[in-house]
Amino acid sequence: MSLEIVAYTQEMVGAVREFNQRLLNGGALADQQFPETPDPGWMPGMELFLAVEGSVVRGGYILRRQSFSVGGATLAAAHYRLPLSEGIVNRSYAMLGLRMVRDALVREPRLYALGMGGCDKPLPAMLKRLGWGVSEVPFHFKVVHPARFLRQIRAVRTSPLRRVALDAAAYSGAGWLGMKALGLVTGFGRRLPVCAVDLARGFAPWADEVWERSRPAYALMAKRDAATLERLYPASDPRFLRVRAAGGWAVLLDTQMEGHKQFGDMRVGTIVDCLAPPECAGAVVRAAAGLLEQRGVDLIVSNQLHGAWCTALVESGFRIGPSNYLLALSPALAEAAGGEKTRPQAGVDRLKPVPPLQPDATYFLPRPGLRIPRKWWGGPPGPPEKPTSPPNNDVDIWLGAGRPTGASSPKGTPGPGVRPTSQFHFNRGDGDGPIHL
């Protein structure tokens, strides 16, 4: 019997439950489950589709239709979200994932995908083969309470010897020294000054002015006017903290973790979403991070792509760690977002993952006289380096994510450094809902 892809209706809920159970029985992860309702209500603009074989569901995906700003102009696009196929557990359906992507591209050629768990996962690997541009959305973190961090951070406590050493550092009061030895803090990791913060109950009507003032400065950004923000972060949801500062805003979470696979039982603050003209990013980040510090979180995290926001985080004491949070743009969306005009650097292969961190290289912040070793935090954003080879015809979304030139210098001497940047504004607010860590 042939497969067809159709809209998800209420009559198919039972078949979706059976599909989810087959995935679990076959060894799929607990989070690889398709919604057991055609209207999960996670985020606005969602359309759900199922791949069916007769009355049996074999896969499904979600399109979330959105308006984007491209340098101030409006563009329609969609988020390709949660594609699941029975090919995960049954090789007879191994090609269904490819068919679902192609079906989604027919419905909306301008697609993006976000998250995906890392470059080695099946979805980003397939999207790369189809010519999508894929890049990491940098992960920024700031340790606020060293002792709690050292006792709880599971990503570092990977061996009995490390656990003993970290516990000793935590309980002896030498937490900062322990983290410095591990390269987890920088000279900029101090607490931010205590200041008054404007916590807003909602976004109307003031966020419309922020949107209109900010949108021309960003090459690609999802719509963030007051009406959209009220739907994404409703006043009825007590989780969200809406910080208003310096002509912009930020949405925060303050979450007490319990047995989290990465953060253990830490209290984690998250800068989920933010917007301001790029020159105001620093003031907004300082207000947001300062509030989370005052509230007593142990760790603050944020995924931000745009160069101004990455710089603002670093200048507020954040470090950059490994990121499994990816952005992928379909060729049609990448071209609509600028195409040849936004190609960052000749010779950068869009099919390769972001190059690994190079401890020998040095990067520069776009503020005169401020020089930060790459080994501290992974390098700040800034203008891309000059091309070293003739331009190619590929449409890339790397936007300045170059390779450090100092890595190959004689005797490890750092070279002048490159300045990776992006003019696209993406973060956790553009990703999966409901928002969680």
N, C-alpha and C positions, 0 to 999 in steps of 0.2 A: 504494500500500500504506500502511496506517495506521501511525502511530507508537504504541508503547507503552513504558512505563517499568517496568523489571523489575530485580530484584536481580542484581548482577554475580556470575557464576559462572566457574569455571576454563575452561569450554568457550568463553567469549567473549574470551579473551585475544588470540587472533589478530585478531579483529574490532576490538578496541581498538587494537592496533598499527597496523592499516590506518587507523583514524580519526585517530590521532596523526600519521601520515604525511601524510594529506590536509591537516591543519591546517598542518603545516610547509610543504608544497608551496604552500599558498595564501597564505603570508606571515605566519602566526601566529608569536608570539614563542616562543623556545625553552622558556620556563617554562610555556607553555600546553599541557601534556601531561597526559593522564589516566594514573593508575597502570596499568602493564601487568601487574597481579596483583590479584586480588580481596581480598588481605590484605597491604597494603603495610607494616603494622606500625608506622606513624608514631606513632600515639597511641592510647590505649585507647578502646574504645567506638565504633569507626568502622564504618559500614555504607555500602557503595558501591552506587550505582544507575546503570543505563544506559538511555538512550533509544534504542530499536532500531526499525529499519524492516525487517521480515523478519529476515535474518541480518546486516544492516549496522548498525553502531553510529553514531548521529548526535549523541550527546552523553552527558553523565554528570555526576553530582554525588556528594558525600560528606555523610553525616550523622554527626556525632560526638555520641552521646548522653551526657549528663552530669547530675550532680546539682548544683543550685545552692542557696545559702543566701540567703533573702530575709528580712533582718532577724532571722536566727536560725532561721527555719523552712525546711524542705527542700522543694525544687521540682524537678521534672524538666524539662529543656530540651535543646536540641541545637544544635550548631554547623553552619551551612550552609556547606560548604567546597568550594572548587575546582569551581564549576559551569562546564562547558565545553560549547559547542554548535558544531555545524558552521555555524551562522549567522555565526560569525566570518569565514568565508571564502566562504560560499554563502548569498546572501540568500533563497534558497528556504526556509531554516530559521531565518529571522530571529526568528520567534515562539517558537522552541523554548526559549529561556532563560526566558521568562515561564511556559511550561507546566511547566518543571522546578521553578521556585519554588513554583508552586501545588501540584504533586505533593508536594513536601517539606512544605508547610504542612498537607496532609491527613495525612501520616504523623506530624508533630509540629508543632502550631500555635505552640509556644513556641520560636522560633528566634532565633539571632543570627548575624551575619556579622562578620568582623574582618579588618582589613588593607585589601584591595581597591584600593590604589594611588592613592586620591585621589577627591575628590567629582566630578571630571569623567569618571570611568571609567563604562562601561556598567552594571556591576552595581549600584553605589550609586545611580546615577540611576534605574534601574528600581525598586529597592527603595523609594526615596522616593516614586515615583509610586504604589506599592502601599500607601502609608501607614506605612511603617516609619520609626522615628526614627533619624536618622543624625547622628553627631557625630565630631569628630576626637579621637583619643587623643593628648594632647600629647607632642611629641618634645623630650626634654631632652638637652643635651650639655654636657660640660665638657672644655676643652682642657687637657691636662697638659703636653705638650711642644710649645711654640709653633712652633719651627723645623720640626719634622717635619710638624706640622699644615699650616703655610703651604705647604710644598713638595708636599703630597700631596692636599689637600682639593679634589677635582675640582669640587664644586658651586660653589666660589668662583672657581676658576681658569678663568674663562669667556671670557677674551680675551687676546691676546698682551700687551697693556699690563698687565693685572692679573697675569699670570704673571711678567713681569719685575719688577714692583713687589713681589710676594710673595716671589719668590726673593731679591731684594735685602734685604728685611727679614729673611728667614730666615738668610741667610749673614752678615749684618752683626751678628747678635746682637740686633737690635731687634725680635725676634718679638712680644713683648708689646705694643710700641708699634704695630706693624702690625695686630695683631688688635684693639686698642682703637680704632684709626682705622676699622676695618671694623665695629665694634660687636659683636665676637665674644666679648668678655670683659667682666666686670663687676667692681666693687669687691669682690665676694664670691668671685671665682675663685681664691682662694689655695689652696695645698696643705693638705690635712687633716693634723692631728697624727698622728704614727706611734703606733700602739697595737697591743696584742696582739689577735689575732682568732681565734675558735674556728672552725676548719674541720671540719665534720662529715662522716663517711663516708657517712651515710645519715640518714633522717628518723625511723625507728622507735626508740623509741616517743614521743620527746619532742615531735614535731611535732603530735601529737594534742592535747596541752594547749594549744599555741598556737592551733590551729584552734578549740577550744571557747571559749577566752577572747576570740578576735577576732571570730567570726562575728556576734554580735548587733550589733556596731557598724557593719556594712556593709549598705546597702540591698539590694545584689545582688552576689553573688560566687560563682564556681565553687568546687566542693568542693576543699579543699586539706588533707585529713587526711593522715596518714603513709602510708597504703596508696596513695592517689592519687599523692602526690609520688614515692614509690618507683618507680611505673610511668612517670611523666613524666620523671624525672631519675634513672635507675638508677645504682647505684654502679659498674656495669660500664662506664659511659660516662665516660671521663677528661676530657671537655670541661668538665663542670660543676663549679663551685666552690660548695659549700654553706656559707654563712656563718651562724653562729648568734650572735645578739647581742641584748641588751636585751629579752628576752622575745619575740623574733621571729626571722625568718630571711630570707635572700635567696639567690637562685640567680644565679651570675655566669658569664660567658664571658670568656675572654681569648684573642682571635683575631688571628693575624697575617694581614692581608689581602694579596692578591696581585692587583693590577690591578682592584680593586673599582671599580664604576662611580661610586661616591660617595666612597669613602675611599682609593682608590689602594692604596698599599702600607703604610698605617699599621697599627700594632698597636692594635686597638680592644677596649676593655673594655665589656661589656654587663651592666646590671642587668636580667636577664630577668624574674624573678619575685620576689615578696616578700610577706610577711605578718607582721603584728603588730597589736595594738590601735593605733588611729590615734595615740594620744598617744606611742607608742614608735617611730613611723616615722622620726623624725629620727635617733635613735641607730642604728637599723638601716642607714639610708642612709649615715651617716658611717662605720660599720664597713665596709660593702661598698665604697664609693668609696675609702676609705682603703687597703683591701687592693689594689685595682686600681692605685692610684697607686704603692704600694710595689712592685708587680710590674713596673712600668715601661711601662704602656700609654701611648700617645700621646693617646688620646681616650677618654672614657667616654660612653656613650649609654644612654638608657632611655625607653621609652614607658610612661607611667603616667597613669591617668585620675582616680583618687581624689584629692580635695583635700588630704588630709593628706600623701600621698606626693609630690604636686607641690610643696607647701610645703617638705617635707624636702629635696627635691633642690635647690631654689633656695637654701635656707639653707646648703647644702653647696657652693655655688659653681657650680651648673648654670645654663645659660641655656635658654630655650625657642626652638626654631627651627620652620620650617615642617614640618607633619606630613602625610604621605599615608597614615597608618595610621588607619583609620576603624572605628568600632563602629556596627553597625546592629542594632536590636531590632525584631522583629515586633510588631504591635499586641498580640497575646496575651501575649507575654513582658513588654512594657512595662507592660501593665495588671496582670499578676500581680506585678510588682516594685513596685507601689505605686499605679499609675494616678493618680488625681486627687491623692492625698496627696503624690506626688513631683514634681508639676508645678513647675518652677522659677520661672517668671517669666511673667506674663501677656503676651501679645502676641508671644512668640518663635515664629517660624514653623519648625516642625520640618523643612520641606522646603527650607530655605535652608542653605547651607554656613556653617561658623563664620565670623563676620565677620573681615575682615582686621585685622592688628595696627595699632593707632593710636599713632604715636609721641608724640602730644601728651597722651595720657591717662595718669593715674597710678593705680596700684593699691596696695593695702595688704595686707601680711601680717597674719595674725591674731595678731600679737604686738605689744603696745602700743609705740608709738614708732618702729617700724621701717617706714620709707617708702621704696619703691623705684620709680624712674621706669619707666614702661611700656616705654620705648625700650630698656631694658637687656635685658629678657628676656621680655616678653610678658605680664606680670601674674600675680600669685599667686592661688591659690585662697582662698576664704573664704566667708562667708555671702552669699547672693544679695541683690541690691538689691531694694528694695521695689517691687511692681508699680505701674506708672503707668497702667494701664487695667484694665477689668473682666476677670476670668478667662474663658478660653474653654473649650471642651469637648474640646480635643485632648489626647491622651496624649503627652507629650514625654519625651525622655531628656536634654535639655540640662542640666538640674539646675544652673542658675545661670550658664550661659554667656551672659552679657549683653553689651551693647555699651558701650564706654567713653563716659561722658558728657562727658568733657573735650574730645572731638574737635570738638564744635560750639561750644565756649565762645568768647566774643569774643576776637579777637586771639590765638587759640591758647592762652589761659590754661587750664591743666588744671582740670577740675571735680573733684568729690569722688571720682570713680572708682567702678567697680562691682567686685564680688568674685565672679568665676566659681568654681564649685566643682562637684564631683560626689560623691555618696555611693556610686556604683557602683565596684567595684574590678576593673578590667580592665587587662591589660598584655600583653607579648609571650608570657607563659606561657599565655595563653588562645588563642593563635593557631595558625598552621599548624605542622605538624611534618614533617620534622625541623627543629628550631629552627636558624635561620641568620639572618644579616643580609642 
